[in-house]
Amino acid sequence: MFAGEGGPERTNRRFHYVSAGQPAKRLSTAFDSVTLYGEDPDPRPDIFGKVGNSGVSIATVDDAKKLYSGFDLCDPRTSVSMTINGPAPILLAFFMNAAIDQQCEKYIAANGGGAAEGGKTTGDNWAAVDQAFARKYAKAKKPSYEGGLPESNDGLGLKLLGLSGDEVLPEEVYKKIRAAALSQVRGTVQADILKEDQAQNTCIFSTEFALRLMGDVQAYFIQQQVRNFYSVSISGYHIAEAGANPITQLAFTLSNGFTYVEYYLSRGMAIDDFAPNLSFFFSNGMDPEYSVIGRVARRIWAKAIKHVYKGNSRSQKLKYHIQTSGRSLHAQEIDFNDIRTTLQALYAIYDNCNSLHTNAYDEAITTPTEESVRRAMAIQLIINRELGSARTENFIQGSFAIEELTDLVEEAVMTEFDRLTDRGGVLGAMERMYQRNKIQEESLYYESLKHSGELPIVGVNTFLNKKGSPTILPGEVIRSTQEEKDQQIQNLRAFRERNANRSAEMLQRLKTAAISTGNLFGELMETVKYCSLGEITNALYEVGGQYRRNM
């Protein structure tokens, strides 16, 4: 259930709508470009128009609490994915604090009271919380969830909105709740900085510093026993969407994964401590190679982890998500896009992907509408619940074409590994812009075939309708409203004002940790309680450097 538009309240309502009646809540979050680049909502002309468009605007921990309110983030049936890369550790800290404070709310409700003077738990249920609110907001307005709650939102996550659990609970109680929450929370943060340089371009920190942040997140996960959350989603989807063919997508993605393995090992982490926290994300297009992309990835990964890195059986198991190809959606005869998406989804399900996202047919021309999203979800439901062959695992395994294609794709990927090795590995090749150049060349080749008609695309360059299959213009364009933009800016200003007495101190602590050997993510978990996304990003620029592309 991929969603993100406007402010956190609007996206929260969308999450509750798309997950209604589902036994498990699988939430995937799209962020606006302002958030993706680590900035705060602002009246500045180059920022204001982008606030809450094509993704949700999240600038503070309060925004994260509202975004996921009504979903128990520590329930084993709840999993949250966040499509964020450059500022990923900061958004992850927002999320983790939201999950911890939800559990603090549940503890208070079950045990009564909060922390009175001397650190003892006393009072009638929320009395101590009310006192903490009264002290903190004596001269300021409490943050609130704007508009009515959706029917399925029970308010979990909103009762401590504007407070942190450590402000109302004894220290030892809060630490126990935090440890329990971190061990239970489930989800994925994309955080793949290598593919950002190669394909998607939302790098904000220098590559070296971004890798440091990723390593600190994984080290924190090991220390805090965060076992059910993927610290990185090593992504080929964006490589494919930028123009790479399926072989290049798979080769670059796996090579990026092995680069992370080598980096984490160089920091003293054990392979079996971090490999289970790695996940993968691929695109499925129409080419035949996509029908075996998962099984080839699993074969190469398992052999390398077993024989090269001596990892155990759990570390050898590659978990991957598939999203149907956005590049294969066309603005002509857009109804045909659902047919393409259905075939790509069938590839993925027959290849035993761990999770699947089906695109909406109108994504070629606009943000998906409620109607198109329902159709996209129906594609998966019909395959899984109505198509008889999908009830058998490995339905096509053993066929000559599949087995032969598996061997051929694996051989081609290994050949690409050799090319990367000849250029100094992934990082060395990035310095020479090898990956970007190869992706661009393959994209140009694909477009030339499409425009010449050598690659037939029904309704686009062949089998046109009587009107010539003109480009469809959207009847509805979903955008954030002026009110939502203004509200986010007001909320941010209020957050900064009420934390003005602590923010400078917390940012200085963060910068000190960055220039020492301290774990930055451990410090971020505290920083986000008092500082906004933009404040943290700019503080880290001072010590970690901003991204600059090699030319």
Beta strands, then each sheet from edge to edge (+ up, - down):
strand 1: 2-3
strand 2: 25-30
strand 3: 78-83
strand 4: 114-115
strand 5: 121-122
strand 6: 187-189
strand 7: 229-230
strand 8: 232-235
strand 9: 278-284
strand 10: 320-324
strand 11: 355-357
sheet 1: 1+ 2+ 3+ 6+ 7+
sheet 2: 4+ 5-
sheet 3: 8+ 9+ 10+ 11+
end
